[in-house]
Amino acid sequence: MPSLLHVAASPHGADSRSARAGAALVAHLRGQRADLALRLRDLARDPPPHPDAAFAAASLADAAQRSAEQHPALALSEALIAELE
């Protein structure tokens, strides 16, 4: 099944020209492919947190050497990477 990650970033929401253009493009693509799985990531409505010290330490640690406390610090990052993949 093909998938599409639609990243929106306008603080103006539906009033944004880019949001309307993106919605039109998504509608067109879905018209072409009814089986298209859509994932919307709205960075203005739900921004990811700024990296903190725990994230930096966990991301710099060798994956095999990360502590149990470091894994949650990378959970969102891993989820966002999976969306891109």
N, C-alpha and C positions, 0 to 999 in steps of 0.2 A: 504494500500500500504506500503510495507516495505521501510525503508529508511536507508541510510548509510551516516554518516558524516566522510569524509576523511580529516584528519588533516595532512598537509604537513608542514615541518619546515626547510628543508634544504636550505641554502643560495645558493647552487649550482643548484637549479632548476632541469630541465630535465636531467642534466648531473649527478645528484646524483644517487647512487646505490639504496638508500632507496626510492627515487622518482620512479625509474623504477620498483622496487619491489612492491610499493604501486599501481602503475598504472596497473601492471599485476594482482594483487589481485582484484582490482576493475573490470577489464575486465572479470576475471573469474567469479566473483560474478554476474556481469550483464549478463553473458552468462547463468548462472543458473537461474536468476530471471530477466526477461525482464521488469518487472514492478518496478524494484528497483529505487527509487528516490535517486539521488546522490547530496550531498552538499559538495563542496570542500572548506576547510578553509586553505588557504596558509599563514602561520604565517611569513614566510620569505618575501613574496611579500607584504603582508598587515598586519603588526604586530599591535596588539591592543596597545593602548596607556598605558603608565604607570599610575597606580592609582595616582590621585592628591588629594589635600585637599578636594575639592568639592565631589569627589567620596567617600572618606573615611567618611566624615560627613554624606552623604546621606545613605551610607550602614549601618552606625551605628544607624541611626535614626529609630525609630519605624515606620513601613510602614504607619500607619494611621496618623502619626504626621509629615510626610515629607512635606516640603514646595513645592510650584510650581516650584521654582528654583532647587530643589534637584532632581526632577524626570528626567530631561534630563541628569544629571550626571550619572544616572544608566541605561540609555537606551541601550547602547552597552552591558553592563553586562547582562541585561535581555535578549537581543537578543541572546547572546552566550549561556546562560543557556537554552534557548528554543531550540537551535540547539542540545544541548546534550540530552535534554529530548525527 
